[in-house]
Amino acid sequence: MTAPVNNAQLQPGLYIVATPIGNLGDLSARAAHILSHADVIAVEDSRVTAKLLHHIGVKRPMVPYHDHSTESVRAGLIARMATEAVALVSDAGTPLISDPGYKLVRDARAAGHVVVTIPGPSAAISALTLAGLPTDRFLFMGFLPSKAQARATTIAEVAGIRATLVFYESGPRLSAALAALAEGLGDREAAVARELTKKFEECVTGTLTALSTRYADAPPKGEIVIVVAPPGDAPLPSEEDADAALTEALTRLPVSKAAGEVAKRFGLDRKLLYARAMEMKR
């Protein structure tokens, strides 16, 4: 189902509206129209959205909707969609991309309501365009876990994927995240993009190790995107390399998961690695 967006009166339903990630001039005319005429706007933070609405000279009713919202809040919004136009925004960028919202979309569809997307800014896509790395295939990973073991496990899961990897990160954790990526992926080419579309926009390129060193003593401010190049055509690992990786993995994982992690990392047979791991445990 589609909905008209060039009439002042919007058709009832859900409108997913991308908003600027920094520069308010990036708000599209279509997005401004939807926000100006929606009956209610579901927001992460009303203070942030109020600034955006002030920029376009309108005031609209707002309802908080975020990760901590109860099911009753979502149910209330779904009920309103039967007769009202409900706009969904995040604090910045495209809703649902590392932000809450998919459950609202799912339930709106299940209820038979119109669901319309109004595309626009996304930090992940913007960083990809600046990084100078392959974009024909990429994997968005959101934020890495904060704990070292969980972070290492997550990185190992994607080490063998032949695609550019995209992560969000905060300034205080940036250097440690880059070092963990270098350890888990090898010292690949990467880019750190921050303050995208803002006055102090920056995109720094280099190897993961070099970038980790750069930011070790000077954690940057602002929202950050890490873009990592896909793996190169590396030679098959030696038996010693596989054994070393298994030995390390067995210090933090059970046998089955350790074998699976090393298999993904090196592109080796999981069953053979499992048998080898069992020998090492004896």
C-alpha positions in Angstrom: 0.0 0.0 0.0 1.2 3.5 -0.7 0.2 6.9 0.7 0.0 10.3 -0.9 2.5 12.8 0.6 1.9 15.9 -1.4 -1.5 16.7 0.1 -1.8 18.6 3.4 -3.9 15.9 4.9 -1.9 12.7 5.3 -3.4 9.3 5.0 -3.6 7.5 8.3 -0.7 5.1 8.9 3.0 5.0 9.9 5.6 7.3 8.3 9.3 6.4 8.9 11.1 9.7 8.6 14.9 10.0 8.2 16.3 13.2 9.9 19.7 15.0 9.6 22.7 13.4 11.3 24.2 16.9 11.9 23.5 19.5 9.3 19.8 20.5 9.5 19.9 21.5 5.9 19.9 17.8 5.0 16.2 17.5 5.9 14.4 16.8 2.7 11.3 18.8 1.6 9.3 15.6 1.8 10.4 14.8 5.3 9.6 18.4 6.4 6.1 18.0 4.9 5.4 14.8 6.7 6.7 16.2 10.0 4.6 19.3 9.5 1.4 17.4 8.9 1.7 14.3 11.1 -1.0 14.0 13.8 1.7 12.7 16.2 5.5 12.1 16.1 7.0 9.1 17.9 10.4 10.3 19.1 13.5 9.1 21.0 14.1 12.4 22.7 11.5 15.2 22.5 14.1 17.8 23.1 16.1 16.8 20.0 13.1 16.6 17.8 11.7 19.9 19.1 14.9 21.6 17.8 14.3 20.0 14.4 10.6 21.1 14.4 11.7 24.6 15.4 14.0 24.7 12.4 11.1 24.1 10.0 8.8 26.4 12.0 6.2 24.0 13.3 5.0 22.4 16.5 3.5 18.9 16.6 2.4 16.6 19.4 5.2 14.1 20.3 5.1 10.7 22.1 8.3 9.1 23.5 9.2 5.9 21.7 12.6 4.2 22.5 14.2 0.9 23.6 12.6 1.2 27.0 9.1 1.9 25.9 6.5 -0.6 27.1 4.3 -2.7 24.8 1.3 -0.6 25.8 3.0 2.5 24.3 3.5 0.6 21.0 -0.1 -0.7 21.1 -1.3 2.9 21.6 0.6 4.1 18.6 -0.7 1.2 16.5 -4.3 2.0 17.5 -3.8 5.7 16.6 -2.6 4.7 13.1 -6.2 3.6 12.2 -7.3 7.2 12.1 -4.1 9.3 12.3 -0.8 9.8 10.6 2.0 8.7 13.0 5.6 9.8 12.1 8.5 7.9 13.5 11.9 9.6 13.9 15.1 8.8 15.7 17.4 11.5 17.2 19.5 11.5 14.0 19.6 9.5 10.8 17.3 6.8 9.5 15.0 5.1 12.1 15.6 1.4 12.8 19.2 1.6 11.7 20.8 0.7 15.1 17.8 2.4 16.6 14.4 1.2 18.0 11.4 0.8 15.7 11.3 -2.5 13.9 8.6 -3.9 16.3 6.4 -0.8 15.6 6.8 -1.4 11.8 6.1 -5.1 12.2 3.0 -4.5 14.3 1.7 -1.8 12.0 2.0 -4.1 9.0 0.2 -6.9 11.0 -2.6 -4.5 11.8 -3.0 -3.7 8.1 -1.9 0.0 8.3 -0.1 1.9 5.6 3.7 2.0 6.2 5.7 4.6 4.2 9.4 5.3 4.4 10.8 8.8 3.8 14.5 8.1 3.1 17.4 10.4 4.0 20.6 10.6 6.0 22.4 7.6 7.5 25.7 7.8 9.2 26.7 4.3 8.0 26.1 5.1 4.4 27.7 8.5 4.6 30.8 7.0 6.1 31.0 4.4 3.3 31.0 7.1 0.7 33.9 8.9 2.4 36.1 5.9 3.3 37.4 5.0 -0.2 36.9 1.3 0.5 34.9 -1.2 -1.6 31.1 -0.6 -1.3 29.8 -3.4 -3.6 29.2 -5.6 -0.6 29.1 -4.4 3.0 27.9 -5.5 6.4 26.6 -3.1 9.0 27.3 -4.4 12.5 26.1 -1.5 14.8 28.0 -1.2 18.1 30.5 -3.8 19.2 30.0 -5.3 22.7 31.7 -3.3 25.4 33.2 -6.3 27.2 36.5 -7.7 25.7 35.5 -11.3 25.4 32.1 -10.7 23.8 33.7 -8.2 21.5 36.4 -10.7 20.4 33.7 -13.3 19.8 31.7 -10.9 17.6 34.7 -9.9 15.6 35.7 -13.6 15.0 32.2 -14.3 13.7 32.7 -11.8 10.8 36.4 -12.2 10.2 36.0 -14.4 7.1 33.2 -12.4 5.5 34.3 -11.0 2.2 32.7 -7.6 2.6 33.5 -4.2 4.0 32.5 -4.0 7.6 30.8 -1.0 9.2 30.6 -0.3 13.0 29.4 2.5 15.2 31.5 3.4 18.1 32.0 6.1 20.9 35.1 8.2 21.4 36.2 6.7 24.7 36.1 3.2 23.3 37.4 3.9 19.9 41.1 3.0 20.3 40.3 -0.3 22.1 37.8 -1.2 19.5 40.3 -0.6 16.7 42.9 -2.6 18.5 40.5 -5.5 18.9 39.5 -5.3 15.2 43.2 -5.5 14.3 43.7 -8.5 16.5 40.7 -10.3 15.2 40.7 -9.4 11.6 44.4 -8.7 10.8 45.8 -5.2 10.2 43.4 -4.2 7.4 42.9 -0.8 5.9 40.2 1.2 7.6 38.6 4.6 8.0 37.3 6.5 11.1 34.6 9.0 10.2 33.2 11.4 12.7 31.0 14.4 13.1 29.6 13.7 9.6 27.9 16.6 7.9 28.9 18.9 10.8 31.5 21.7 10.8 34.3 19.5 12.0 33.6 16.5 9.8 36.6 14.2 9.6 37.5 11.0 7.9 40.9 9.5 8.8 42.2 6.5 6.9 45.0 4.0 7.7 45.6 0.6 9.0 43.6 -0.6 12.1 46.8 -0.6 14.2 47.8 2.9 13.1 44.4 4.3 13.7 44.2 2.7 17.2 47.6 4.3 18.0 46.4 7.7 16.7 43.4 7.8 19.0 44.9 6.0 22.1 45.8 9.2 23.9 43.3 11.5 22.3 39.8 10.0 22.2 37.7 12.0 19.7 34.4 13.6 20.5 31.2 13.1 18.5 29.5 10.1 16.9 31.9 7.8 15.1 31.7 5.2 12.3 34.5 2.7 11.7 34.7 1.3 8.2 37.0 -1.8 7.7 38.2 -3.2 4.3 37.3 -6.8 3.4 39.9 -9.5 3.8 42.5 -9.9 1.1 43.4 -13.1 -0.7 45.5 -14.5 2.2 47.4 -17.9 1.9 45.9 -20.8 3.7 47.0 -20.8 7.4 49.6 -23.3 8.5 48.8 -26.1 11.0 50.8 -24.1 13.6 48.5 -21.0 12.9 45.4 -23.1 13.4 46.7 -24.7 16.5 47.6 -21.3 18.0 44.2 -19.9 17.2 42.5 -23.0 18.7 44.6 -22.8 21.9 43.6 -19.2 22.4 40.0 -19.8 21.6 39.8 -22.7 24.1 40.8 -20.4 26.9 37.5 -18.6 26.6 35.1 -20.9 24.7 33.9 -24.5 24.9 35.3 -26.9 22.3 32.5 -26.7 19.8 32.4 -22.9 19.8 36.2 -22.6 19.7 36.3 -24.9 16.6 33.5 -22.9 15.0 35.2 -19.6 15.6 38.6 -20.8 14.2 36.8 -22.4 11.2 35.1 -19.1 10.3 38.3 -17.1 10.8 40.5 -19.3 8.6 38.0 -20.9 6.3 38.8 -24.4 7.5 36.7 -27.5 8.1 34.9 -27.3 11.4 34.8 -31.0 12.0 38.5 -31.4 11.6 39.1 -28.5 13.9 36.7 -29.9 16.5 38.6 -33.2 16.5 41.9 -31.4 16.8 40.5 -29.3 19.7 39.4 -32.5 21.5 42.9 -33.8 21.2 44.3 -30.6 22.6 42.0 -30.8 25.6 43.1 -34.3 26.6 
